[in-house]
């Protein structure tokens, strides 16, 4: 597992699990993804923000860093799977759709309970 851990002073306040999509067997098994075997895709599968620090821009900062880091590597896309509907903060553990829209992610597929969004890096 790889990802991004965010601290405020000495306290961990945010986590995002992001990695090469091929490393997520459950994701590959249960999600209908955009399949092109030649695409190198970073998948963002979850955010965890401490309740006292939600709505403070932590997820935005983590997403900005992911976009920066993966754009400097040999990746074609960053992909995420935000849930649909009126969800609680906990229900938006994959990140809300609005967050991704602010960073040029586009909806590529839509299902009953989630979207597949992508940001092109090249």
C-alpha positions as CSV (number, residue, x, y, z in Angstrom):
1,X,0.0,0.0,0.0
2,X,1.3,3.5,-0.8
3,X,-0.3,6.8,-0.3
4,X,0.0,10.2,1.3
5,X,-0.1,11.0,5.0
6,X,-0.7,14.6,6.1
7,X,0.3,16.1,9.4
8,X,-0.8,19.2,11.3
9,X,2.1,20.0,13.6
10,X,2.9,16.5,14.9
11,X,-0.6,15.0,14.5
12,X,-1.6,12.9,11.5
13,X,-4.8,14.4,10.1
14,X,-5.2,13.0,6.6
15,X,-4.5,9.9,4.5
16,X,-5.0,9.1,0.8
17,X,-4.4,5.7,-0.7
18,X,-3.1,6.2,-4.2
19,X,-1.0,3.8,-6.3
20,X,-0.7,2.1,-9.6
21,X,-4.2,0.7,-10.5
22,X,-2.7,-2.7,-11.2
23,X,-1.9,-3.0,-7.5
24,X,-5.5,-3.0,-6.5
25,X,-6.9,-6.5,-7.1
26,X,-10.2,-5.8,-5.5
27,X,-10.6,-2.6,-7.6
28,X,-9.8,-4.6,-10.8
29,X,-12.2,-7.3,-9.8
30,X,-15.3,-5.4,-8.7
31,X,-15.2,-2.1,-10.7
32,X,-16.0,-1.7,-14.4
33,X,-13.0,0.3,-15.3
34,X,-11.7,1.9,-18.5
35,X,-9.6,-0.8,-19.9
36,X,-6.7,-0.1,-22.2
37,X,-3.8,-2.3,-21.1
38,X,-1.3,0.2,-22.4
39,X,-2.5,3.0,-20.1
40,X,-0.5,3.5,-16.9
41,X,-3.0,4.7,-14.4
42,X,-2.7,5.9,-10.8
43,X,-5.9,5.1,-8.8
44,X,-7.1,7.1,-5.9
45,X,-9.1,4.7,-3.8
46,X,-9.8,6.5,-0.5
47,X,-9.3,9.5,1.6
48,X,-9.4,9.5,5.4
49,X,-9.5,12.9,7.1
50,X,-9.6,13.3,10.8
51,X,-13.1,14.6,11.8
52,X,-11.7,17.7,13.5
53,X,-9.9,18.7,10.3
54,X,-12.6,18.1,7.7
55,X,-13.6,21.0,5.4
56,X,-10.2,22.6,5.9
57,X,-8.8,21.8,2.4
58,X,-6.7,18.8,3.4
59,X,-8.1,16.6,0.7
60,X,-7.4,19.3,-1.9
61,X,-3.8,19.6,-0.8
62,X,-3.3,15.9,-0.9
63,X,-4.9,15.7,-4.4
64,X,-2.7,18.6,-5.6
65,X,0.3,16.7,-4.5
66,X,-0.8,13.5,-6.1
67,X,-1.4,15.3,-9.4
68,X,2.1,16.9,-9.2
69,X,3.9,13.7,-8.2
70,X,2.3,11.4,-10.8
71,X,2.6,14.0,-13.6
72,X,6.4,13.8,-13.1
73,X,6.3,10.0,-13.4
74,X,5.5,7.9,-16.5
75,X,1.7,7.8,-15.9
76,X,-1.0,8.5,-18.5
77,X,-3.9,9.2,-16.1
78,X,-5.0,9.6,-12.5
79,X,-8.3,7.9,-11.9
80,X,-10.8,8.0,-9.0
81,X,-14.2,6.5,-8.1
82,X,-16.3,9.1,-6.2
83,X,-19.7,7.9,-4.9
84,X,-23.0,9.3,-6.1
85,X,-25.8,10.8,-4.0
86,X,-26.2,12.7,-0.8
87,X,-23.5,11.0,1.2
88,X,-22.1,11.8,4.6
89,X,-18.4,12.8,5.0
90,X,-17.6,9.2,5.7
91,X,-19.6,8.1,2.7
92,X,-17.4,10.3,0.5
93,X,-14.3,8.3,1.5
94,X,-13.4,8.1,-2.2
95,X,-13.6,11.9,-2.4
96,X,-16.6,13.9,-3.6
97,X,-17.1,14.5,-7.3
98,X,-16.8,18.2,-6.8
99,X,-13.2,17.8,-5.5
100,X,-12.1,16.1,-8.7
101,X,-13.9,18.6,-10.9
102,X,-11.7,21.4,-9.5
103,X,-8.6,19.6,-10.8
104,X,-9.7,18.9,-14.3
105,X,-10.9,15.3,-13.8
106,X,-13.6,14.4,-16.3
107,X,-16.4,11.8,-15.8
108,X,-15.6,8.9,-18.1
109,X,-18.2,6.4,-16.8
110,X,-21.2,6.6,-14.7
111,X,-23.0,3.9,-12.7
112,X,-25.8,3.7,-10.2
113,X,-23.7,4.4,-7.2
114,X,-20.3,5.8,-8.5
115,X,-18.5,7.6,-11.2
116,X,-15.1,6.8,-12.9
117,X,-13.3,10.1,-13.2
118,X,-10.0,10.7,-15.0
119,X,-7.4,13.3,-15.3
120,X,-5.1,13.1,-18.3
121,X,-1.4,13.7,-17.4
122,X,0.2,13.7,-20.9
